[in-house]
């Protein structure tokens, strides 16, 4: 999947800002992205910080754009726009202070059209990456929330799991929106979604609040004019195993063939993708944020440069595919 997306976005000049330009992993990823002409990486941070890291790591940043909040020639215009976006919530003094944080600076670069997407979180927390996005870029039209998904990759197997990083206990309305967002993400990444809404019950075999909300979300989705298959509520084995599906859901188009999984809450989603990664041998790529007005994604603070490289590709794909 990553190689296919690479070829589709290669040479298009897609500008992705990397909020921690002083981090050696970020610099290594930027060098490879530039060398392979995949995206145009933009390293954010003060010149001295970036150069010190490059010197210590023997990184050649020649030809890679660097932007420092303190030296940005459109900073006053940016502050004015930021005040406008946060009117009544942030005054000028606060905006001037925040703009020197590269997560806010980078988000404003995207909001004002100076960049196509943002990738951060190598040193920032998830909240520090998502908060500026929600405040400044905001949700896309028709979206009431932001969610996340993970890609699970192993050889020729490709799956998507959501929501594993953002929404703690989504209600039926939230689950409907998360499902629609995840279907869109699947197609952006070249997967035709067959979506299973997961639970500890398969089509009424057990009761409980968790079962009820997954059932209700499925009912609402099936009332919509969707162009993808969705079904539930169902247990994971029913979703992926044809023999189990033949017993529990013989008439389902999804059971036994699901490639996209919607979890009932953050706890189960987070545990689920990590079990797949740690015990199942899948590579977990994400979290990829869904529902924002522009591609802005979060990294794990334990990420490798290779993971940053792949996340930059996926961020670019969210913009142009």
CORJO-V511677 format. One record per pair of residues at least 12 apart in sequence whose ideal C-beta (glycine too) atoms are under 10 Angstrom apart, sorted by sequence separation. I is the first residue (numbers start at 0). J is the second residue. If there is no record, write none. Layout:
I_J / I_J
This chain:
17_29 / 28_40 / 29_41 / 53_65 / 79_91 / 81_93 / 82_94 / 85_97 / 105_117 / 119_131 / 133_145 / 148_160 / 149_161 / 162_174 / 165_177 / 182_194 / 197_209 / 198_210 / 202_214 / 217_229 / 243_255 / 244_256 / 260_272 / 285_297 / 286_298 / 298_310 / 29_42 / 78_91 / 81_94 / 82_95 / 94_107 / 104_117 / 105_118 / 106_119 / 119_132 / 132_145 / 147_160 / 148_161 / 149_162 / 161_174 / 181_194 / 198_211 / 200_213 / 216_229 / 217_230 / 218_231 / 234_247 / 238_251 / 241_254 / 242_255 / 244_257 / 272_285 / 285_298 / 286_299 / 297_310 / 298_311 / 15_29 / 26_40 / 49_63 / 80_94 / 81_95 / 105_119 / 117_131 / 147_161 / 148_162 / 149_163 / 162_176 / 178_192 / 198_212 / 199_213 / 200_214 / 217_231 / 230_244 / 233_247 / 234_248 / 237_251 / 240_254 / 241_255 / 272_286 / 285_299 / 296_310 / 17_32 / 25_40 / 50_65 / 79_94 / 102_117 / 117_132 / 146_161 / 147_162 / 148_163 / 149_164 / 162_177 / 179_194 / 198_213 / 202_217 / 216_231 / 217_232 / 233_248 / 238_253 / 239_254 / 240_255 / 241_256 / 260_275 / 296_311 / 26_42 / 49_65 / 78_94 / 81_97 / 101_117 / 129_145 / 146_162 / 147_163 / 148_164 / 161_177 / 162_178 / 178_194 / 196_212 / 197_213 / 198_214 / 216_232 / 217_233 / 237_253 / 238_254 / 239_255 / 240_256 / 283_299 / 15_32 / 25_42 / 49_66 / 77_94 / 78_95 / 81_98 / 102_119 / 145_162 / 146_163 / 147_164 / 148_165 / 161_178 / 196_213 / 214_231 / 215_232 / 231_248 / 237_254 / 238_255 / 239_256 / 269_286 / 296_313 / 25_43 / 42_60 / 49_67 / 101_119 / 102_120 / 129_147 / 144_162 / 146_164 / 147_165 / 162_180 / 178_196 / 195_213 / 196_214 / 213_231 / 214_232 / 230_248 / 233_251 / 236_254 / 237_255 / 238_256 / 239_257 / 268_286 / 296_314 / 13_32 / 25_44 / 46_65 / 48_67 / 78_97 / 117_136 / 146_165 / 147_166 / 161_180 / 162_181 / 177_196 / 196_215 / 198_217 / 213_232 / 236_255 / 238_257 / 239_258 / 294_313 / 295_314 / 20_40 / 22_42 / 40_60 / 45_65 / 46_66 / 47_67 / 75_95 / 78_98 / 102_122 / 145_165 / 146_166 / 161_181 / 196_216 / 212_232 / 213_233 / 230_250 / 231_251 / 233_253 / 234_254 / 237_257 / 238_258 / 294_314 / 17_38 / 20_41 / 21_42 / 42_63 / 43_64 / 44_65 / 45_66 / 46_67 / 74_95 / 77_98 / 101_122 / 102_123 / 110_131 / 144_165 / 145_166 / 160_181 / 161_182 / 175_196 / 196_217 / 210_231 / 211_232 / 230_251 / 233_254 / 238_259 / 239_260 / 285_306 / 293_314 / 294_315 / 296_317 / 15_37 / 20_42 / 21_43 / 22_44 / 41_63 / 42_64 / 43_65 / 44_66 / 45_67 / 81_103 / 101_123 / 102_124 / 106_128 / 109_131 / 110_132 / 125_147 / 144_166 / 159_181 / 174_196 / 195_217 / 210_232 / 230_252 / 231_253 / 233_255 / 235_257 / 238_260 / 284_306 / 294_316 / 295_317 / 15_38 / 16_39 / 17_40 / 18_41 / 19_42 / 20_43 / 21_44 / 26_49 / 30_53 / 39_62 / 40_63 / 41_64 / 42_65 / 43_66 / 44_67 / 45_68 / 46_69 / 81_104 / 84_107 / 100_123 / 105_128 / 109_132 / 146_169 / 159_182 / 161_184 / 194_217 / 209_232 / 228_251 / 229_252 / 230_253 / 231_254 / 282_305 / 283_306 / 287_310 / 294_317 / 12_36 / 13_37 / 14_38 / 15_39 / 16_40 / 17_41 / 18_42 / 19_43 / 20_44 / 21_45 / 25_49 / 39_63 / 40_64 / 41_65 / 42_66 / 43_67 / 44_68 / 45_69 / 46_70 / 74_98 / 103_127 / 106_130 / 107_131 / 110_134 / 111_135 / 161_185 / 196_220 / 228_252 / 229_253 / 230_254 / 233_257 / 282_306 / 285_309 / 286_310 / 293_317 / 294_318 / 10_35 / 11_36 / 13_38 / 14_39 / 15_40 / 16_41 / 17_42 / 18_43 / 19_44 / 20_45 / 34_59 / 39_64 / 40_65 / 41_66 / 42_67 / 43_68 / 45_70 / 74_99 / 81_106 / 102_127 / 106_131 / 110_135 / 144_169 / 159_184 / 228_253 / 235_260 / 284_309 / 285_310 / 293_318 / 294_319 / 9_35 / 10_36 / 11_37 / 12_38 / 13_39 / 14_40 / 15_41 / 16_42 / 17_43 / 18_44 / 20_46 / 21_47 / 22_48 / 26_52 / 77_103 / 81_107 / 84_110 / 102_128 / 105_131 / 106_132 / 109_135 / 110_136 / 159_185 / 194_220 / 227_253 / 230_256 / 231_257 / 284_310 / 287_313 / 288_314 / 291_317 / 5_32 / 9_36 / 10_37 / 11_38 / 12_39 / 13_40 / 14_41 / 16_43 / 17_44 / 21_48 / 22_49 / 25_52 / 26_53 / 33_60 / 71_98 / 77_104 / 80_107 / 100_127 / 102_129 / 103_130 / 104_131 / 105_132 / 106_133 / 109_136 / 110_137 / 146_173 / 158_185 / 205_232 / 230_257 / 233_260 / 235_262 / 282_309 / 287_314 / 8_36 / 9_37 / 10_38 / 11_39 / 20_48 / 21_49 / 30_58 / 33_61 / 34_62 / 43_71 / 102_130 / 103_131 / 106_134 / 107_135 / 144_172 / 146_174 / 157_185 / 202_230 / 204_232 / 228_256 / 229_257 / 284_312 / 285_313 / 289_317 / 8_37 / 9_38 / 19_48 / 20_49 / 21_50 / 23_52 / 27_56 / 29_58 / 30_59 / 33_62 / 34_63 / 68_97 / 69_98 / 78_107 / 81_110 / 102_131 / 103_132 / 106_135 / 107_136 / 143_172 / 144_173 / 148_177 / 159_188 / 202_231 / 203_232 / 204_233 / 205_234 / 228_257 / 231_260 / 232_261 / 284_313 / 287_316 / 288_317 / 5_35 / 8_38 / 19_49 / 21_51 / 22_52 / 23_53 / 26_56 / 30_60 / 33_63 / 68_98 / 69_99 / 74_104 / 77_107 / 80_110 / 81_111 / 101_131 / 102_132 / 106_136 / 143_173 / 146_176 / 147_177 / 201_231 / 202_232 / 204_234 / 229_259 / 231_261 / 287_317 / 5_36 / 6_37 / 21_52 / 27_58 / 29_60 / 30_61 / 32_63 / 33_64 / 68_99 / 76_107 / 77_108 / 80_111 / 100_131 / 103_134 / 145_176 / 146_177 / 157_188 / 159_190 / 194_225 / 200_231 / 201_232 / 202_233 / 228_259 / 232_263 / 5_37 / 20_52 / 21_53 / 23_55 / 24_56 / 26_58 / 30_62 / 67_99 / 68_100 / 103_135 / 144_176 / 145_177 / 146_178 / 148_180 / 157_189 / 158_190 / 200_232 / 201_233 / 202_234 / 227_259 / 229_261 / 231_263 / 235_267 / 4_37 / 5_38 / 19_52 / 20_53 / 23_56 / 26_59 / 30_63 / 68_101 / 71_104 / 74_107 / 77_110 / 143_176 / 144_177 / 146_179 / 147_180 / 148_181 / 157_190 / 159_192 / 161_194 / 192_225 / 194_227 / 195_228 / 196_229 / 198_231 / 199_232 / 200_233 / 201_234 / 204_237 / 22_56 / 23_57 / 26_60 / 29_63 / 67_101 / 73_107 / 77_111 / 97_131 / 142_176 / 146_180 / 147_181 / 150_184 / 192_226 / 193_227 / 194_228 / 195_229 / 196_230 / 197_231 / 198_232 / 199_233 / 200_234 / 201_235 / 23_58 / 29_64 / 66_101 / 68_103 / 69_104 / 73_108 / 76_111 / 129_164 / 141_176 / 145_180 / 146_181 / 148_183 / 150_185 / 159_194 / 191_226 / 192_227 / 193_228 / 194_229 / 195_230 / 196_231 / 197_232 / 198_233 / 199_234 / 201_236 / 202_237 / 29_65 / 68_104 / 71_107 / 77_113 / 129_165 / 144_180 / 148_184 / 191_227 / 192_228 / 193_229 / 194_230 / 195_231 / 196_232 / 197_233 / 198_234 / 199_235 / 201_237 / 235_271 / 26_63 / 67_104 / 68_105 / 71_108 / 97_134 / 142_179 / 147_184 / 148_185 / 160_197 / 191_228 / 192_229 / 193_230 / 194_231 / 195_232 / 196_233 / 197_234 / 198_235 / 200_237 / 201_238 / 66_104 / 73_111 / 97_135 / 138_176 / 141_179 / 142_180 / 146_184 / 150_188 / 174_212 / 178_216 / 182_220 / 195_233 / 197_235 / 66_105 / 68_107 / 125_164 / 173_212 / 174_213 / 177_216 / 178_217 / 195_234 / 198_237 / 20_60 / 68_108 / 73_113 / 125_165 / 148_188 / 150_190 / 171_211 / 172_212 / 175_215 / 176_216 / 186_226 / 195_235 / 197_237 / 139_180 / 168_209 / 171_212 / 174_215 / 175_216 / 178_219 / 179_220 / 186_227 / 197_238 / 220_261 / 66_108 / 71_113 / 170_212 / 171_213 / 174_216 / 175_217 / 178_220 / 185_227 / 195_237 / 196_238 / 201_243 / 20_63 / 169_212 / 171_214 / 172_215 / 173_216 / 174_217 / 175_218 / 182_225 / 195_238 / 201_244 / 204_247 / 20_64 / 139_183 / 168_212 / 171_215 / 172_216 / 175_219 / 179_223 / 182_226 / 183_227 / 194_238 / 195_239 / 217_261 / 20_65 / 89_134 / 170_215 / 171_216 / 174_219 / 175_220 / 178_223 / 182_227 / 193_238 / 201_246 / 202_247 / 216_261 / 17_63 / 20_66 / 88_134 / 170_216 / 171_217 / 174_220 / 179_225 / 182_228 / 201_247 / 202_248 / 20_67 / 66_113 / 169_216 / 171_218 / 172_219 / 175_222 / 178_225 / 182_229 / 201_248 / 216_263 / 16_64 / 66_114 / 171_219 / 175_223 / 179_227 / 202_250 / 213_261 / 85_134 / 171_220 / 178_227 / 195_244 / 202_251 / 213_262 / 14_64 / 16_66 / 64_114 / 81_131 / 84_134 / 85_135 / 179_229 / 201_251 / 213_263 / 84_135 / 178_229 / 212_263 / 84_136 / 202_254 / 212_264 / 48_101 / 81_134 / 84_137 / 178_231 / 195_248 / 201_254 / 210_263 / 45_99 / 81_135 / 175_229 / 209_263 / 80_135 / 208_263 / 209_264 / 45_101 / 195_251 / 207_263 / 43_100 / 44_101 / 174_231 / 196_253 / 43_101 / 193_251 / 195_253 / 209_267 / 42_101 / 43_102 / 193_252 / 194_253 / 195_254 / 44_104 / 193_253 / 195_255 / 197_257 / 43_104 / 192_253 / 193_254 / 195_256 / 196_257 / 43_105 / 193_255 / 195_257 / 193_256 / 194_257 / 195_258 / 196_259 / 197_260 / 198_261 / 41_105 / 193_257 / 194_258 / 195_259 / 196_260 / 197_261 / 198_262 / 199_263 / 43_108 / 192_257 / 193_258 / 194_259 / 195_260 / 196_261 / 197_262 / 198_263 / 192_258 / 193_259 / 194_260 / 195_261 / 196_262 / 197_263 / 41_108 / 191_258 / 192_259 / 194_261 / 196_263 / 190_258 / 191_259 / 199_267 / 190_259 / 198_267 / 197_267 / 43_114 / 197_268 / 41_113 / 41_114 / 185_258 / 41_115 / 43_117 / 185_259 / 197_271 / 39_114 / 184_259 / 39_115 / 41_117 / 43_119 / 38_115 / 182_259 / 38_116 / 40_118 / 181_259 / 181_260 / 182_261 / 21_101 / 38_118 / 181_261 / 20_101 / 158_239 / 178_259 / 18_100 / 19_101 / 18_101 / 19_102 / 178_261 / 17_101 / 18_102 / 177_261 / 16_101 / 18_103 / 20_105 / 177_262 / 18_104 / 19_105 / 175_261 / 18_105 / 174_261 / 16_104 / 17_105 / 18_106 / 174_262 / 16_105 / 174_263 / 15_105 / 16_106 / 18_108 / 28_118 / 174_264 / 177_268 / 16_108 / 169_261 / 16_109 / 25_118 / 28_121 / 169_262 / 14_108 / 15_109 / 25_119 / 169_263 / 14_109 / 168_263 / 169_264 / 25_121 / 166_262 / 168_264 / 169_265 / 188_284 / 16_113 / 24_121 / 25_122 / 163_260 / 167_264 / 168_265 / 14_112 / 16_114 / 23_121 / 24_122 / 159_257 / 161_259 / 166_264 / 167_265 / 168_266 / 14_113 / 15_114 / 16_115 / 18_117 / 19_118 / 22_121 / 158_257 / 159_258 / 160_259 / 161_260 / 162_261 / 163_262 / 166_265 / 167_266 / 169_268 / 188_287 / 14_114 / 15_115 / 16_116 / 17_117 / 18_118 / 19_119 / 21_121 / 22_122 / 158_258 / 159_259 / 160_260 / 161_261 / 162_262 / 165_265 / 187_287 / 13_114 / 14_115 / 15_116 / 16_117 / 17_118 / 18_119 / 19_120 / 20_121 / 21_122 / 157_258 / 158_259 / 159_260 / 160_261 / 161_262 / 162_263 / 164_265 / 184_285 / 13_115 / 14_116 / 15_117 / 16_118 / 17_119 / 18_120 / 19_121 / 156_258 / 157_259 / 158_260 / 159_261 / 160_262 / 162_264 / 163_265 / 166_268 / 187_289 / 12_115 / 13_116 / 14_117 / 15_118 / 16_119 / 18_121 / 19_122 / 162_265 / 163_266 / 165_268 / 184_287 / 11_115 / 17_121 / 18_122 / 19_123 / 163_267 / 164_268 / 184_288 / 18_123 / 163_268 / 164_269 / 184_289 / 162_268 / 163_269 / 181_287 / 183_289 / 184_290 / 151_258 / 160_267 / 161_268 / 162_269 / 163_270 / 182_289 / 183_290 / 187_294 / 160_268 / 163_271 / 164_272 / 180_288 / 181_289 / 18_127 / 151_260 / 160_269 / 163_272 / 180_289 / 18_128 / 163_273 / 179_289 / 180_290 / 148_259 / 149_260 / 160_271 / 161_272 / 179_290 / 180_291 / 148_260 / 160_272 / 177_289 / 18_131 / 148_261 / 159_272 / 176_289 / 177_290 / 158_272 / 176_290 / 146_261 / 160_275 / 158_275 / 147_265 / 149_268 / 148_268 / 149_269 / 151_271 / 163_283 / 147_268 / 151_272 / 158_279 / 160_281 / 164_285 / 165_286 / 146_268 / 147_269 / 149_271 / 150_272 / 153_275 / 163_285 / 164_286 / 149_272 / 153_276 / 156_279 / 158_281 / 160_283 / 163_286 / 164_287 / 165_288 / 148_272 / 149_273 / 151_275 / 152_276 / 156_280 / 157_281 / 161_285 / 162_286 / 164_288 / 165_289 / 188_312 / 151_276 / 156_281 / 160_285 / 161_286 / 165_290 / 188_313 / 149_275 / 153_279 / 154_280 / 159_285 / 160_286 / 161_287 / 187_313 / 149_276 / 153_280 / 154_281 / 162_289 / 189_316 / 151_279 / 153_281 / 159_287 / 161_289 / 188_316 / 151_280 / 152_281 / 153_282 / 184_313 / 187_316 / 188_317 / 151_281 / 152_282 / 187_317 / 150_281 / 151_282 / 152_283 / 187_318 / 189_320 / 149_281 / 150_282 / 151_283 / 152_284 / 165_297 / 184_316 / 187_319 / 188_320 / 149_282 / 150_283 / 151_284 / 164_297 / 184_317 / 187_320 / 149_283 / 150_284 / 151_285 / 183_317 / 186_320 / 149_284 / 150_285 / 164_299 / 148_284 / 149_285 / 150_286 / 148_285 / 149_286 / 150_287 / 147_285 / 148_286 / 149_287 / 147_286 / 148_287 / 146_286 / 147_287 / 148_288 / 146_287 / 147_288 / 148_289 / 146_288 / 147_289 / 145_288 / 146_289 / 147_290 / 145_289 / 146_290 / 144_289 / 145_290 / 146_291 / 144_290 / 145_291 / 142_289 / 143_290 / 142_290 / 1_150 / 141_290 / 142_291 / 147_296 / 0_150 / 139_289 / 142_292 / 145_295 / 147_297 / 1_152 / 138_289 / 139_290 / 0_152 / 138_290 / 139_291 / 140_292 / 137_290 / 138_291 / 139_292 / 137_291 / 138_292 / 139_293 / 0_155 / 133_288 / 136_291 / 137_292 / 132_288 / 136_292 / 137_293 / 0_157 / 129_286 / 133_290 / 135_292 / 136_293 / 152_309 / 128_286 / 133_291 / 135_293 / 136_294 / 129_288 / 132_291 / 136_295 / 150_309 / 128_288 / 132_292 / 135_295 / 125_286 / 132_293 / 129_291 / 132_294 / 133_295 / 125_288 / 132_295 / 150_313 / 131_295 / 132_296 / 132_297 / 120_286 / 129_295 / 128_295 / 129_296 / 128_296 / 129_297 / 128_297 / 127_297 / 128_298 / 117_288 / 126_297 / 125_297 / 124_297 / 125_298 / 117_291 / 123_297 / 125_299 / 116_291 / 123_298 / 125_300 / 117_293 / 118_294 / 119_295 / 120_296 / 121_297 / 122_298 / 124_300 / 116_293 / 117_294 / 118_295 / 119_296 / 120_297 / 121_298 / 123_300 / 115_293 / 116_294 / 117_295 / 118_296 / 119_297 / 120_298 / 121_299 / 122_300 / 114_293 / 115_294 / 116_295 / 117_296 / 118_297 / 119_298 / 120_299 / 121_300 / 114_294 / 116_296 / 117_297 / 118_298 / 120_300 / 121_301 / 112_293 / 121_302 / 7_189 / 109_291 / 110_292 / 120_302 / 4_187 / 109_292 / 110_293 / 121_304 / 4_188 / 109_293 / 3_188 / 4_189 / 109_294 / 110_295 / 121_306 / 3_189 / 109_295 / 121_307 / 1_188 / 106_293 / 120_307 / 0_188 / 0_189 / 106_295 / 118_307 / 0_190 / 105_295 / 120_310 / 118_310 / 102_295 / 118_311 / 116_311 / 118_313 / 118_314 / 116_313 / 117_314 / 118_315 / 116_314 / 115_314 / 116_315 / 115_315 / 116_316 / 116_317 / 115_317 / 116_318 / 115_318 / 116_319 / 114_318 / 115_319 / 109_318 / 40_307 / 40_308 / 28_298 / 38_308 / 37_308 / 40_311 / 25_298 / 31_304 / 35_308 / 38_311 / 24_298 / 28_302 / 30_304 / 31_305 / 37_311 / 38_312 / 28_303 / 29_304 / 32_307 / 37_312 / 22_298 / 27_303 / 28_304 / 31_307 / 32_308 / 38_314 / 39_315 / 18_295 / 24_301 / 25_302 / 27_304 / 28_305 / 31_308 / 35_312 / 38_315 / 24_302 / 26_304 / 27_305 / 28_306 / 29_307 / 30_308 / 37_315 / 15_294 / 16_295 / 19_298 / 24_303 / 25_304 / 28_307 / 29_308 / 32_311 / 18_298 / 22_302 / 24_304 / 27_307 / 28_308 / 31_311 / 32_312 / 38_318 / 1_282 / 13_294 / 15_296 / 17_298 / 23_304 / 24_305 / 26_307 / 27_308 / 28_309 / 22_304 / 24_306 / 25_307 / 28_310 / 29_311 / 1_284 / 24_307 / 28_311 / 32_315 / 0_284 / 24_308 / 22_307 / 25_311 / 19_307 / 17_307 / 17_310 / 17_311 / 15_310 / 15_311 / 15_312 / 17_314 / 13_311 / 16_314 / 13_312 / 15_314 / 15_315 / 13_314 / 14_315 / 13_315 / 5_308 / 8_311 / 9_312 / 13_316 / 15_318 / 5_309 / 8_312 / 11_315 / 14_318 / 4_309 / 7_312 / 8_313 / 13_318 / 8_314 / 9_315 / 13_319 / 1_308 / 5_312 / 8_315 / 11_318 / 1_309 / 4_312 / 7_315 / 8_316 / 11_319 / 0_309 / 4_313 / 7_316 / 2_312 / 5_315 / 8_318 / 1_312 / 4_315 / 5_316 / 8_319 / 0_312 / 1_313 / 4_316 / 7_319 / 8_320 / 0_313 / 3_316 / 7_320 / 1_316 / 0_316 / 4_320
